[in-house]
Amino acid sequence: MTELHRLTLAELNEGLRARRFSSVELTRHFLARIERFNPGLNAFITVTGERALAAAQKADATLAAGEAQALTGLPLVHKDIFCTDGVLTTCASRMLSNFIAPYDATVVERLSQAGVVMLGKTNMDEFAMGSSNENSWYGPVRNPWDPKKVPGGSSGGSAAAVAARLAPAGTGTDTGGSIRQPAALTGITGFKPTYGRVSRYGMIAFASSLDQAGVLTRTVRDAAMLLAQMAGFDPRDSTSVDTPVPDYVGGLEQPLAGLKVGLLKEFFEKGLDEESGRLIREALRLYEKLGARLIEVSLPNLPLSVPTYYVVAPAECSSNLSRFDATRFGYRCENPQDLLDLYKRSRGEGFGDEVKRRIMTGTYVLSAGYYDAYYLRAQKVRRLITDDFARAFREVDVLMGPTSPTPAFDIGAKVDDPVTMYLNDIYTIGANLAGLPGVSLPCGQSGGLPVGLQIIGPHFAEAKLLNVAHWYQRETQWHEQVPRGYE
Amino acid sequence: MNERMTWETVIGLEIHAQLATRSKIFSSAPTAYGAAPNTQANLVDLGYPGVLPVLNGEAVRMAVKFGLAVGAHVAQRSVFARKNYFYPDLPKGYQISQYEQPIVAQGRLEIVLDDGARKTVGITRAHLEEDAGKSLHEDFHGQSGIDLNRAGTPLLEIVSEPDLRSAKEAVAYLKKVHTLVRYLEICDGNMQEGSFRCDANVSVRPAGAEQLGTRCEIKNLNSFRFIEKAINYEVARQIELIEGGGTVRQETRLYDPDKGETRALRSKEEANDYRYFPDPDLLPVVLDAAFIESVRTTLPELPDEKAARYTEKFGLSLYDAGVLTASRELGDYYEAVVARVPGHEKLAANWVMGELSAALNKDGVEVTHSRIDAQRLAGLLARIADATISGKLAKEVFEQMWLEGQDADAIIEAKGLRQITDASAIEKTIDEVMAANPQQLAEYRSGKDKLFGFFVGQVMKVTAGKANPAQVNDLLKRKLSG
């Protein structure tokens, strides 16, 4: 029983079906671990213990009746950006610190229908704006590998929870790297699907044209299991795409012979931590051994991805966050004098600094007289970056490189320097601008901290990406490393 | 200005027509008017965190219908943008509206002016957008209430070129659009409920000048009467301002129907920077040619086509045709009458435009709910046409039909109103009248022709109006002259 947290989602699924343990036992086990370890990690904003146990009981009955769905009885955590009916949904913001969502996000709904048991809602950067999980009204999340270090962000809570084995899996969202980067920094698997593959309905919007839901898991197989349930067209999200969802799990073992792997030249240039670079090259050699051919490719416009992103994302966020006006839900200042005072103080007090910085940036780049110079130009560059990727994928099947320039950095190290913080997303942002799927896998350690290998694929090539990533985990044990104290 | 010059008025209208879809433009909430506050708004309309808009295809179809009806270019690709501003009745903090790429562009509509001349008015564009909610300032003890029932209601904003040269022209154009959207069944046209409303851009310039004057936008125009008054007030205000040495400021003005004046709401400098950008939650609206053509096949006969048919086929005047085609329902009624009294199209037109319209107006009912249906009215007209009753008596019959809902024939029989066309009976009455009025007869015969009317009146009095007037005339003339 004490070993349950060591099992992967796939193993737990098998155990539940073989009745080696019950969902209630499993849920109790993880809730106990959360109670024990979360005070040190601050990975959760809300733990939904009672609700989880009730769901686990129901799951056990379903299992006993032989009516189990794909994921019946498996515990999981949701990033607090997903609306969960009747449960506090804060987006880690004071603005929503009193917001009980009146409905389930499509991701939550689909996973519930598949039978998962939600353990709680995880901490994150406020409104998903950040790369370190320090921008949370509920305080920073700590990295299980070293409590002085950040877990990455914005899905830092889900990442820390999975890495510390407080949950076998978690959902996340990735607007500029918010799944892949924390996965890399905490030594787990993070998968961001193609834009439009998973519904955004009920996922509180940061930058609508970039946001995409995905998962943080221990293994690629686990990611495939969850994605199979989450993916697919949703009539409530016009940007979700109506294409069939292939059998992700069934395709994992496809041989890699003849695979063409593109090495992103721009990813190995200045700024990359030396040891991380060495580990990535080692990973690439492994793929060569598995039958892949390495081809160096160049995406000349990729270096423009950070500035492009920091025009497009704030522009959309400045508009998306206008609905938080203290009239229908959320934080409201005390004794507003008039309408303007209500708006100014509620928003001034309700939003954190980084959110305000991006709202202001976004408002500026959309303003009359600046729109063409910033927003429109950024959209053009975005097109060029997308074209660069498309050209590369005519030559190669997947692109590989680092997820993050460095392993986890110290809490507080970059908070006063937003530009340095923004540069942390330099390797991940491109996939968001182009809407491509990407995955980060643990591929070694630098100075005792995990390093992530990033693989990016063409649009809707999730199955291929999972297949390629899965082979790495067949051949290596990096994904089995557990931070000390959490074994 | 040293000497008094003549001024030319330039007007462009922005019409907001609420599209008659069952559900809202981006949500499944119903659009019905008049429900208790905030009962017709779902999470999408309330702008809740995480919700997303999904375009109502019916609204698109209606916009295309309008575009085709005004001979416009229907865009195969149009884009929804966000218009950002804060206001309590705007839940998301932005309005979704088409901006740079509207669904309809470059249409035109012909209006008939008072002197009968025709004028073509350009339609710059028509675009889809969502309506905002309403702020309620009463009954909240110094606070304001918000009703979001209307939030997300689909609107078609129809923008004209500055082609209108007077308040009268503006009203004629507005009425034409009003007629058209109801013909197309894309808007109920109810101005009291705000389903059809309009803003006017008004400027003046010296007659003959090429450059446009500075314009003011007048808002809150929700009746044809107010629009005419507001524009006339505004034109006079601008001319007086300029002639007094001042300049017109570009601003938004509100029309106050109680005071009959416009007053400044906000200047151009105070105007919001709406920070428009394409809405990333919605894909561009892409329409293929086949879809547009399929919508074209659903177009009804349009008012102008119908009016042309009435003048050609029924021999009606342009004016009559215009009145009868002002609404699709009135035209349908008229044609249903005509079908039953072929050859009497003008008679039918007079009765539909005259007695029937007056009765409808008096009772405040639509022609579709007329107490005398087309078949019954045709029954009455048939009796006029075959000379069973006179037109004068027919009005009495009509009144009774309206009140009691009987057929014309039943009333004519019951009240014995059948016209007397038997010449010998009429002659007998004339003889009696002449015998009873020897003095008048003598005066007439000595040349006082005017007394002819007196004798007609006497005959009609004796016959209770039932004698055929034409026959009475003929016979009287013969008998009186001895």
Contacts between the chains, C-beta under 8 A, distances in Angstrom:
chain1	res1	chain2	res2	distance
A	82	B	50	7.8
A	83	B	49	6.7
A	83	B	50	4.6
A	89	B	49	7.3
A	91	B	49	7.3
A	96	B	49	6.8
A	99	B	49	7.0
A	101	B	49	7.4
A	101	B	50	7.4
A	102	B	43	6.7
A	102	B	48	7.2
A	103	B	43	6.3
A	103	B	48	7.9
A	103	B	50	8.0
A	105	B	50	6.1
A	200	B	52	6.5
A	201	B	50	6.9
A	201	B	51	7.1
A	201	B	52	5.4
A	202	B	50	4.3
A	202	B	51	7.4
A	203	B	50	5.8
A	204	B	49	4.5
A	204	B	50	4.8
A	205	B	49	7.9
A	205	B	50	7.1
A	205	B	281	7.8
A	207	B	280	7.7
A	208	B	280	3.8
A	208	B	281	5.2
A	209	B	280	3.8
A	235	B	54	6.7
A	236	B	52	6.1
A	236	B	54	6.3
A	237	B	52	5.3
A	237	B	54	7.8
A	238	B	52	6.8
A	238	B	53	7.2
A	238	B	54	5.4
A	238	B	55	6.8
A	238	B	281	6.6
A	238	B	282	5.4
A	238	B	283	5.5
A	239	B	52	8.0
A	239	B	280	7.5
A	239	B	281	6.7
A	239	B	282	7.9
A	239	B	283	6.5
A	315	B	277	6.3
A	316	B	277	8.0
A	316	B	280	5.7
A	318	B	84	7.7
A	318	B	275	7.7
A	319	B	82	5.3
A	319	B	84	5.4
A	319	B	93	7.1
A	319	B	94	5.5
A	319	B	275	7.3
A	319	B	277	7.2
A	321	B	93	7.9
A	322	B	84	6.3
A	322	B	86	6.6
A	322	B	92	6.4
A	322	B	93	2.3
A	322	B	94	5.9
A	323	B	47	4.4
A	323	B	48	7.9
A	323	B	49	7.1
A	323	B	91	6.4
A	323	B	92	4.8
A	323	B	93	5.3
A	324	B	49	7.9
A	325	B	86	6.3
A	325	B	88	7.5
A	325	B	93	6.1
A	327	B	88	5.5
A	327	B	91	7.9
A	327	B	146	6.8
A	328	B	46	5.8
A	328	B	47	7.1
A	328	B	48	7.6
A	328	B	91	6.6
A	329	B	48	7.0
A	329	B	49	7.4
A	339	B	88	6.8
A	343	B	86	5.9
A	363	B	275	6.7
A	366	B	84	7.4
A	366	B	275	3.8
A	366	B	276	7.8
A	366	B	277	5.6
A	367	B	273	5.6
A	367	B	275	6.1
A	368	B	273	4.8
A	368	B	275	7.7
A	371	B	275	7.6
A	371	B	276	8.0
A	371	B	277	7.4
A	375	B	277	6.1
